Amino acid sequence: MAYVLYIVECADGTYYTGIATDVQRRLEQHNGEKARGARYTAARRPVTLVYEAAFETRSAALKEEIRIKRLTRAEKEALIRTARHG
């Protein structure tokens, strides 16, 4: 099973980072279309997927999630920009 690290941009312009095995389902949860979204995104809907990266193990995805959560906003924006443009 592949794990995907994702970043969504919330309606207030903030970023939320997480991991999932089914990103589409997770987006639906974050946007309130399905139950069990994150409390953080519930107050900042709608959210839009801006970044995703696949990992073979949950451990690898979690390590990258921790690394990304430590980045500054500018560093996260650079990561997102790089992923979008190649």
N, C-alpha and C positions, 0 to 999 in steps of 0.2 A: 504494500500500500504506500503510495506516495503522499508526502505531506507538503503542503504549500504554505509558504510564508506570504502574507499579504499586508498591504497598507491601504487603508481607505481614507479618503478625505471627507470629513464631516461638513455639514452645512455651515458651521461657524468657522470653517477654514482650518480646523485642527486635524491632526492625523491620529489614526488608531492603527496599531500593528497587532497582528495575531497570526495563528496558524490554524489550518483546517485540512481535512481530507477532501472536502467538497466545498470549494470557494463559493460557487453559486448559491448553494443552500445557506452558507454562512452569511452572505450578503443579504439574502431574504430575511434572515433572522435579525441582522443589524437594522434593517429597514422596517421591521415590524410586520412583515408579511407572514412570518412564521414565528412560533414561540422560541424563547431562549436566546435572544440577542443580548449583547453586553449592556450593562447599565450605562456605561459612558456614552455609547452611541445612541441609546434610547432617547436621550435629551438633545441630541444633535443631528437628527434626521433631516433630510435623507443623506446617506453616505454613498460615495462613489469609489469604485476600485481604481487605484492609481498605480499599484505595483504588485507584482507577484513573482515568486521564485520557487521552483520545486526542489525538494530534498528527498533522498531515499529513506531517511530515518527520522523519527520524531525528535531524537536527540539533536541531530544536525539542524533541524528547523528551529528548535528551541534556542540553540546557541546563537543562531543568526538573529532570532527575534530579540534576544537580550542585547546583542551588539547594536542592532538598529535602534532599540529603545534608548540607548545611551547617546545616540547621535544628536547633534543640535538640529534645530529646524532647517537651517541652511544646508547642513550635510544631508538630511533626509530629502530635501528638494533636489539637490544635486544627484542623489541616487535615483530618484524618480525620473528626472530629466534624462539621465544617461540610459536608463532602461527603455524609455519611450523612443529615443533617437538612435538606438543601436548599439 
